Amino acid sequence: MRQKTAISLRKRIVFTVVAVALAWLSAEAMVLSYWLGQPPPVTLERNSLYQAHPYRAYAPVPNTMNGVRTRSFNSFGLRGTAVSFEKPSNTIRIACLGGSTTYSDGATTDGHTYPARMERLLHEHYGDGSFRIEVLNAGVQACVSLESLIHFETQLLDLSPDIAIFHHGTNDGWFMIAFSDFQSDYIHVRRTLGGVPPKWWEYSPLLSYYCARRSVNNPYFPARNVNLNQLIITRPAILWDSRAGRYGEATPAMVAAFERNVHSFVSVARGNGVIPVLSTVVSQDDRDWAGLWFRAYGRINTAIRNVAVRESVDLIDFARLMPWNPTDFYDACHLKDTPGGLGRKAQIFAQALIEMGVVERACERRWEHRQGRRDR
């Protein structure tokens, strides 16, 4: 009797396991057939604008535009309208290097970015027709000073800029205080742009569908609808964990690495006949709760000012000319697309270039270069 009971129990267990397995497989098949019948998943447009790069980790995809036609990259991966490879003889080119604050994240169209606005203001000032001004928006979202330096050396110099504005420090400072294992080559934070590796549940259509429905912020659902930071940063969650006590001070060694990049930019620019211009950066004052950002960006801006004084470089002290305020900034460092936001920034930069006579010096260099070629 006991033997029959044991056999019967085994049968029931086997039957239950088989039934559950068949039910699970049926559910998997149903979800899979549902997915296969849907349109192809659409990834976040912001990510489709970028591609992997062997030296810069990631770079804009040339000749791309987002779906609503508000953000585009030209054939050289620069935000905005097309430019020619050969610089016209009557043109002064200004290259604006930086991260998202140069790219102008808050701009609703390419024409509303600070470089585009600055170009129009300079056109108005130098409107006699003897020469034209062309401003290149070389800002790349989330990039650091080292990546911009590489961009400058490997691509932007080929476009023969006369002036180059280096507006960096925001992302560098963020990565300094967010990661205690900071390294000067940024390998502690950066990874080459690539797809997000699948999690174990994604091998199951049913579990993947369940996770996607249950977790709005789940970065691993099949559409791969993630933001850029999740694709290019090794530990993106740490960036947003400031109030959990993970953030630390920007040490002198960290700031020295950044200062070296700024100094290298100045040397490379001058070595290639380009007038370098430096700018300080603006960030929200956080002294009401921690002060880490305030101290970090204070040290970064001091480093920028030191290079400007030591190397006799033109400086736009943006941090002093336009301190952070909640009216014109929509977050800790990005300006709104308003006359008082990106419009004001463009005015500050244009006015500084005019008052320092940078454009006039660039014109003189062009004229001297032409005269030298004629005298040979």
GIKAUR-V272398 format. One record per backbone hydrogen bond with DSSP energy under -0.5 kcal/mol. CO is the residue of the C=O (numbers start at 1). NH is the residue of the N-H. Records with the same first field share a line. If there is no record, write none. Layout:
CO=NH / NH
//
This chain:
1=5
2=6
3=7
4=8
5=9
6=10
7=11
8=12
9=13
10=14
11=15
12=16
13=17
14=18
15=19
16=20
17=21
18=22
19=23
20=24
21=25
22=26
23=27
24=28
25=29
26=30
27=31
28=32
29=33
30=34
31=35
32=36
33=37
35=38
41=43
44=47 / 48
45=49
46=49
47=50
49=61
51=59
53=57
56=58
57=53 / 193
59=51
60=62
61=64
64=73
66=69
71=66
72=80
73=64
74=63 / 77
78=74
79=137
85=87
88=91
90=132
91=93
92=134
93=162 / 163
94=96 / 136
95=97 / 165
96=138
97=167
98=140
99=102 / 103
100=104 / 105
102=115
104=107
109=112
110=113
113=117
114=118
115=119
116=120
117=121
118=122
119=123
120=124
121=125
122=126
124=127
125=127
126=129
132=92
134=94 / 136
135=137
136=96 / 138
137=79
138=98
140=143
144=148
145=149
146=150
147=151
148=152
149=153
150=154
151=155 / 156
152=157
155=158 / 159
156=159
157=160
162=275
163=95
164=166 / 277
165=97 / 167
166=168 / 279
167=99
169=173
170=174
171=175
172=176
173=177
174=178
175=179
177=248
178=180
179=182
183=186
186=189 / 190
189=234
199=202
200=203
201=204 / 208
203=205
204=208
205=209
206=210
207=211
208=212
209=213
210=214
211=215
214=216
215=218
218=221
221=224
224=226
227=230 / 231
228=231 / 232
229=233
231=194
232=191
233=236
235=238 / 239
236=239 / 240
237=240
238=241
241=244 / 246
242=245
249=251
251=255
252=256
253=257
254=258
255=259
256=260
257=261
258=262
259=263
260=264
261=265
262=266
263=267
264=268
265=269
266=270
267=271
268=272
269=272 / 274
270=273
274=276
275=164
276=314
277=166
278=316
284=286
286=289 / 290 / 291
291=295
292=296
293=297
294=298
295=299
296=300
297=301
298=302
299=303
300=304
301=305
302=306
303=307
304=308
305=309
306=310
307=311
308=313
309=312
314=278
315=317
316=280 / 318
317=320 / 321
318=322
325=329
328=336
332=284
334=330 / 331
336=338 / 342
338=341 / 343
341=345
342=346
343=347
344=348
345=349
346=350
347=351
348=352
349=353
350=354
351=355
352=356
353=357 / 358 / 359
354=357
357=361
358=362
359=363
360=364
361=365
362=366
363=367
364=368
365=369
366=370
367=371
368=372
369=373
370=374
371=375
372=376
//
